[in-house]
Amino acid sequence: MARITDKQIQEARNKDFKEFLEKEGFCFRKHGNSYECVQHDSLVLNRKGNCLWYHWYSRNENGNIITFVQNNITNGNFREAIAYILNCNINSYDTKDIYSNENDKNIIRGNVEIERSSDVKRLFAYLTKTRGINKDIVNKLIKQNKIVQDSKNNIVFKYIDENGKTVGGELKGTLSNKPFSGIVQNSNEEYGFTLSIGNKNNIKELKVFEASIDLLSYYQLFKSELEDTILLSVGGCAKIRKIGTYLKQYENISSITVCVDNDKAGNNSFGNIVKEYSDYRINDGREYLIKHNLKDFNDLLRKGIIK
Protein backbone atom coordinates (compact mmCIF):
# COMPACT_ATOMS: atom_id res chain seq x y z
CA MET A 1 0.00 0.00 0.00
CA ALA A 2 1.27 3.47 -0.92
CA ARG A 3 2.39 5.95 1.66
CA ILE A 4 0.75 9.34 1.96
CA THR A 5 2.67 11.73 -0.26
CA ASP A 6 3.98 15.21 0.50
CA LYS A 7 1.54 16.50 -2.12
CA GLN A 8 -1.42 14.96 -0.24
CA ILE A 9 -0.18 16.40 3.06
CA GLN A 10 0.06 19.84 1.48
CA GLU A 11 -3.40 19.43 -0.05
CA ALA A 12 -4.84 18.62 3.37
CA ARG A 13 -3.00 21.54 4.95
CA ASN A 14 -4.44 23.93 2.36
CA LYS A 15 -8.08 22.84 2.79
CA ASP A 16 -10.48 25.60 3.83
CA PHE A 17 -10.37 25.08 7.63
CA LYS A 18 -13.52 27.06 8.43
CA GLU A 19 -15.54 25.33 5.72
CA PHE A 20 -14.27 21.95 6.96
CA LEU A 21 -15.36 22.66 10.54
CA GLU A 22 -18.75 23.92 9.39
CA LYS A 23 -19.32 20.62 7.61
CA GLU A 24 -18.41 18.90 10.88
CA GLY A 25 -21.21 20.80 12.61
CA PHE A 26 -19.44 23.87 14.03
CA CYS A 27 -20.80 27.38 13.48
CA PHE A 28 -18.74 30.59 13.53
CA ARG A 29 -19.29 34.32 13.83
CA LYS A 30 -16.77 36.88 12.56
CA HIS A 31 -15.09 39.01 15.22
CA GLY A 32 -12.59 41.46 13.77
CA ASN A 33 -10.03 39.38 11.89
CA SER A 34 -10.97 36.19 13.74
CA TYR A 35 -13.81 33.66 13.73
CA GLU A 36 -15.30 32.64 17.07
CA CYS A 37 -17.12 29.34 17.46
CA VAL A 38 -20.77 29.67 18.47
CA GLN A 39 -20.90 26.36 20.37
CA HIS A 40 -17.48 26.68 22.05
CA ASP A 41 -16.57 30.30 22.68
CA SER A 42 -12.97 29.42 23.55
CA LEU A 43 -12.41 27.99 20.04
CA VAL A 44 -11.09 30.72 17.73
CA LEU A 45 -9.78 30.69 14.16
CA ASN A 46 -7.09 33.20 13.16
CA ARG A 47 -5.28 33.70 9.88
CA LYS A 48 -1.62 32.68 9.80
CA GLY A 49 -0.07 33.26 6.41
CA ASN A 50 -2.39 31.86 3.76
CA CYS A 51 -4.20 29.48 6.12
CA LEU A 52 -6.44 29.62 9.18
CA TRP A 53 -5.08 28.22 12.45
CA TYR A 54 -7.08 27.41 15.53
CA HIS A 55 -6.60 28.08 19.22
CA TRP A 56 -8.91 26.19 21.59
CA TYR A 57 -8.09 28.00 24.82
CA SER A 58 -10.09 25.81 27.22
CA ARG A 59 -8.26 22.74 25.93
CA ASN A 60 -4.85 24.36 25.53
CA GLU A 61 -4.79 23.30 21.87
CA ASN A 62 -3.59 25.18 18.82
CA GLY A 63 -2.41 24.44 15.31
CA ASN A 64 -3.61 23.97 11.75
CA ILE A 65 -6.36 21.80 10.27
CA ILE A 66 -4.26 18.63 10.50
CA THR A 67 -3.46 19.23 14.16
CA PHE A 68 -7.14 19.83 14.90
CA VAL A 69 -8.20 16.54 13.31
CA GLN A 70 -5.42 14.64 15.09
CA ASN A 71 -6.40 16.11 18.47
CA ASN A 72 -10.16 15.90 18.13
CA ILE A 73 -11.07 13.17 15.65
CA THR A 74 -8.34 10.61 14.96
CA ASN A 75 -6.75 10.34 18.42
CA GLY A 76 -3.33 11.57 17.30
CA ASN A 77 -3.09 9.42 14.15
CA PHE A 78 -1.57 11.52 11.36
CA ARG A 79 -2.32 9.10 8.51
CA GLU A 80 -6.00 8.92 9.42
CA ALA A 81 -6.15 12.71 9.83
CA ILE A 82 -4.90 13.29 6.28
CA ALA A 83 -7.33 10.72 4.90
CA TYR A 84 -10.21 12.20 6.89
CA ILE A 85 -9.54 15.74 5.65
CA LEU A 86 -9.23 14.57 2.04
CA ASN A 87 -12.23 12.25 2.44
CA CYS A 88 -10.13 9.30 1.27
CA ASN A 89 -10.23 5.59 2.03
CA ILE A 90 -7.56 5.24 4.72
CA ASN A 91 -7.06 1.59 3.80
CA SER A 92 -5.41 2.71 0.58
CA TYR A 93 -2.49 4.01 2.60
CA ASP A 94 0.30 2.36 4.53
CA THR A 95 -1.06 1.10 7.84
CA LYS A 96 2.16 1.84 9.73
CA ASP A 97 1.79 4.55 12.36
CA ILE A 98 3.01 7.77 10.80
CA TYR A 99 3.24 10.83 13.01
CA SER A 100 3.25 14.38 11.80
CA ASN A 101 5.83 17.03 12.53
CA GLU A 102 2.83 19.36 12.98
CA ASN A 103 3.09 18.54 16.71
CA ASP A 104 5.24 16.34 18.89
CA LYS A 105 3.26 13.10 19.19
CA ASN A 106 5.39 11.27 21.75
CA ILE A 107 2.53 11.66 24.23
CA ILE A 108 0.78 8.41 25.06
CA ARG A 109 -2.94 9.11 24.82
CA GLY A 110 -4.90 7.80 27.77
CA ASN A 111 -2.14 8.33 30.35
CA VAL A 112 -4.05 10.88 32.40
CA GLU A 113 -3.56 12.36 35.82
CA ILE A 114 -6.57 13.94 37.51
CA GLU A 115 -5.71 16.04 40.55
CA ARG A 116 -8.81 15.77 42.71
CA SER A 117 -10.34 18.33 45.04
CA SER A 118 -10.69 17.43 48.71
CA ASP A 119 -14.49 17.58 48.39
CA VAL A 120 -17.29 17.50 45.81
CA LYS A 121 -19.37 20.44 47.03
CA ARG A 122 -19.15 22.50 43.84
CA LEU A 123 -19.81 19.45 41.68
CA PHE A 124 -22.87 18.49 43.71
CA ALA A 125 -24.30 22.01 43.85
CA TYR A 126 -23.83 22.66 40.13
CA LEU A 127 -25.37 19.40 38.96
CA THR A 128 -28.30 19.37 41.38
CA LYS A 129 -29.16 23.06 41.78
CA THR A 130 -28.02 24.65 38.52
CA ARG A 131 -28.68 21.74 36.18
CA GLY A 132 -31.52 19.99 38.01
CA ILE A 133 -29.96 16.52 38.07
CA ASN A 134 -31.48 14.31 40.79
CA LYS A 135 -29.22 14.07 43.85
CA ASP A 136 -29.56 10.27 43.95
CA ILE A 137 -28.16 10.03 40.43
CA VAL A 138 -25.28 12.35 41.32
CA ASN A 139 -24.49 10.47 44.53
CA LYS A 140 -24.50 7.15 42.68
CA LEU A 141 -22.06 8.43 40.05
CA ILE A 142 -19.76 9.82 42.76
CA LYS A 143 -19.85 6.50 44.62
CA GLN A 144 -19.06 4.63 41.38
CA ASN A 145 -16.12 7.03 40.76
CA LYS A 146 -17.55 7.94 37.35
CA ILE A 147 -17.49 11.66 38.15
CA VAL A 148 -15.06 13.63 40.33
CA GLN A 149 -14.28 17.25 41.15
CA ASP A 150 -10.76 18.29 40.15
CA SER A 151 -8.42 20.70 41.91
CA LYS A 152 -9.76 23.58 39.77
CA ASN A 153 -13.32 22.70 40.85
CA ASN A 154 -14.31 21.41 37.42
CA ILE A 155 -16.47 18.33 37.10
CA VAL A 156 -14.64 15.44 35.41
CA PHE A 157 -16.90 12.99 33.58
CA LYS A 158 -14.50 10.09 33.26
CA TYR A 159 -13.72 8.12 30.13
CA ILE A 160 -13.36 4.51 31.30
CA ASP A 161 -12.13 1.83 28.90
CA GLU A 162 -13.21 -1.82 28.64
CA ASN A 163 -10.63 -2.76 31.29
CA GLY A 164 -11.98 -0.28 33.83
CA LYS A 165 -9.06 2.13 33.41
CA THR A 166 -9.66 5.89 33.36
CA VAL A 167 -8.27 7.05 30.01
CA GLY A 168 -9.58 10.61 29.88
CA GLY A 169 -12.44 12.84 30.78
CA GLU A 170 -14.84 15.56 29.76
CA LEU A 171 -14.52 18.74 31.86
CA LYS A 172 -17.33 21.06 32.89
CA GLY A 173 -16.87 24.21 34.92
CA THR A 174 -19.04 24.80 37.98
CA LEU A 175 -19.33 28.59 37.80
CA SER A 176 -22.54 29.61 36.02
CA ASN A 177 -21.21 33.08 35.20
CA LYS A 178 -18.00 31.67 33.67
CA PRO A 179 -18.99 28.80 31.34
CA PHE A 180 -16.18 26.33 30.71
CA SER A 181 -15.99 23.05 28.84
CA GLY A 182 -12.86 21.09 28.07
CA ILE A 183 -11.08 17.76 27.94
CA VAL A 184 -8.61 16.27 30.42
CA GLN A 185 -5.10 16.61 29.00
CA ASN A 186 -3.86 13.53 27.09
CA SER A 187 -7.33 11.96 27.01
CA ASN A 188 -7.78 9.01 24.70
CA GLU A 189 -10.44 10.43 22.41
CA GLU A 190 -11.55 7.03 21.20
CA TYR A 191 -13.62 6.92 24.38
CA GLY A 192 -16.34 9.04 25.98
CA PHE A 193 -18.40 9.26 29.15
CA THR A 194 -20.91 6.40 29.28
CA LEU A 195 -23.74 4.90 31.30
CA SER A 196 -24.98 1.39 30.60
CA ILE A 197 -28.47 0.19 31.49
CA GLY A 198 -29.60 -3.42 31.63
CA ASN A 199 -27.60 -6.48 30.62
CA LYS A 200 -24.07 -5.36 29.70
CA ASN A 201 -23.59 -8.59 27.76
CA ASN A 202 -26.62 -7.89 25.58
CA ILE A 203 -26.53 -4.15 24.81
CA LYS A 204 -28.73 -3.59 21.76
CA GLU A 205 -28.94 0.18 21.43
CA LEU A 206 -26.50 3.08 21.57
CA LYS A 207 -27.76 6.58 22.36
CA VAL A 208 -25.41 9.43 21.45
CA PHE A 209 -25.21 12.84 23.17
CA GLU A 210 -23.04 15.92 22.64
CA ALA A 211 -22.33 16.44 26.33
CA SER A 212 -22.44 14.51 29.58
CA ILE A 213 -25.01 16.78 31.25
CA ASP A 214 -27.39 16.18 28.35
CA LEU A 215 -26.82 12.45 28.84
CA LEU A 216 -27.62 12.62 32.57
CA SER A 217 -30.70 14.76 31.87
CA TYR A 218 -31.99 12.22 29.36
CA TYR A 219 -31.30 9.37 31.78
CA GLN A 220 -33.28 11.11 34.51
CA LEU A 221 -36.21 11.79 32.19
CA PHE A 222 -36.46 8.40 30.48
CA LYS A 223 -34.64 5.85 32.67
CA SER A 224 -37.83 3.79 33.19
CA GLU A 225 -37.99 3.26 29.40
CA LEU A 226 -34.35 2.24 28.96
CA GLU A 227 -33.38 -1.41 28.57
CA ASP A 228 -30.10 -2.99 27.43
CA THR A 229 -28.83 0.40 26.30
CA ILE A 230 -25.59 2.34 26.52
CA LEU A 231 -25.63 6.14 26.70
CA LEU A 232 -22.55 7.84 25.23
CA SER A 233 -21.41 11.46 25.42
CA VAL A 234 -18.97 12.13 22.60
CA GLY A 235 -17.98 15.49 24.10
CA GLY A 236 -18.64 17.59 21.01
CA CYS A 237 -20.75 17.20 17.90
CA ALA A 238 -17.73 16.52 15.64
CA LYS A 239 -16.43 13.53 17.59
CA ILE A 240 -18.72 10.89 16.15
CA ARG A 241 -15.88 8.47 15.47
CA LYS A 242 -16.02 7.54 19.16
CA ILE A 243 -19.21 5.68 18.32
CA GLY A 244 -17.15 3.04 16.53
CA THR A 245 -15.32 2.12 19.73
CA TYR A 246 -18.56 1.08 21.40
CA LEU A 247 -19.99 -0.67 18.36
CA LYS A 248 -16.91 -2.91 18.49
CA GLN A 249 -17.26 -3.46 22.26
CA TYR A 250 -20.97 -4.26 22.12
CA GLU A 251 -21.48 -6.45 19.09
CA ASN A 252 -25.24 -6.89 19.65
CA ILE A 253 -25.98 -3.21 19.01
CA SER A 254 -28.33 -2.90 16.05
CA SER A 255 -29.54 0.70 16.38
CA ILE A 256 -28.10 4.13 17.14
CA THR A 257 -30.35 6.87 18.51
CA VAL A 258 -28.94 10.35 17.99
CA CYS A 259 -29.78 12.69 20.89
CA VAL A 260 -27.59 15.66 19.99
CA ASP A 261 -28.65 19.30 20.21
CA ASN A 262 -31.63 20.64 18.28
CA ASP A 263 -29.67 23.18 16.25
CA LYS A 264 -27.71 23.49 13.01
CA ALA A 265 -24.64 21.76 14.43
CA GLY A 266 -26.80 18.95 15.78
CA ASN A 267 -28.49 18.54 12.41
CA ASN A 268 -25.10 18.29 10.71
CA SER A 269 -23.93 15.79 13.32
CA PHE A 270 -27.04 13.67 12.76
CA GLY A 271 -26.41 13.66 9.02
CA ASN A 272 -22.78 12.67 9.50
CA ILE A 273 -23.75 9.80 11.80
CA VAL A 274 -26.28 8.54 9.25
CA LYS A 275 -23.56 8.59 6.59
CA GLU A 276 -20.76 7.12 8.74
CA TYR A 277 -22.78 4.30 10.32
CA SER A 278 -25.13 3.35 7.51
CA ASP A 279 -24.98 -0.35 8.43
CA TYR A 280 -27.03 0.41 11.57
CA ARG A 281 -30.58 1.61 12.08
CA ILE A 282 -30.28 5.31 12.88
CA ASN A 283 -33.03 7.05 14.86
CA ASP A 284 -33.45 10.77 15.52
CA GLY A 285 -34.01 10.94 19.29
CA ARG A 286 -34.80 14.67 19.41
CA GLU A 287 -38.58 14.39 19.07
CA TYR A 288 -39.34 16.22 22.34
CA LEU A 289 -36.74 18.92 21.63
CA ILE A 290 -38.18 19.61 18.20
CA LYS A 291 -41.77 19.52 19.47
CA HIS A 292 -41.09 22.04 22.25
CA ASN A 293 -38.45 24.08 20.35
CA LEU A 294 -35.73 23.38 22.91
CA LYS A 295 -31.99 23.11 22.33
CA ASP A 296 -31.01 20.13 24.49
CA PHE A 297 -32.22 17.62 27.05
CA ASN A 298 -31.10 19.66 30.03
CA ASP A 299 -33.41 22.43 28.81
CA LEU A 300 -36.18 19.82 28.60
CA LEU A 301 -35.45 18.62 32.13
CA ARG A 302 -35.39 22.10 33.67
CA LYS A 303 -38.58 23.16 31.88
CA GLY A 304 -40.41 20.39 33.73
CA ILE A 305 -42.38 19.42 30.61
CA ILE A 306 -42.00 15.71 31.28
CA LYS A 307 -43.06 14.60 34.74
Salt bridges, closest charged atoms under 4 A:
GLU19 OE2 - LYS23 NZ 3.78
GLU22 OE2 - LYS18 NZ 2.85
GLU36 OE1 - ARG29 NE 3.75
GLU80 OE2 - ARG79 NH2 3.89
ASP94 OD2 - ARG3 NH2 3.62
GLU102 OE2 - ARG13 NH2 2.65
GLU189 OE2 - LYS239 NZ 2.73
GLU189 OE1 - LYS242 NZ 2.77
GLU205 OE2 - LYS207 NZ 3.20
ASP261 OD2 - LYS295 NZ 2.71
ASP284 OD1 - ARG286 NE 2.93
ASP299 OD1 - ARG302 NH2 3.23
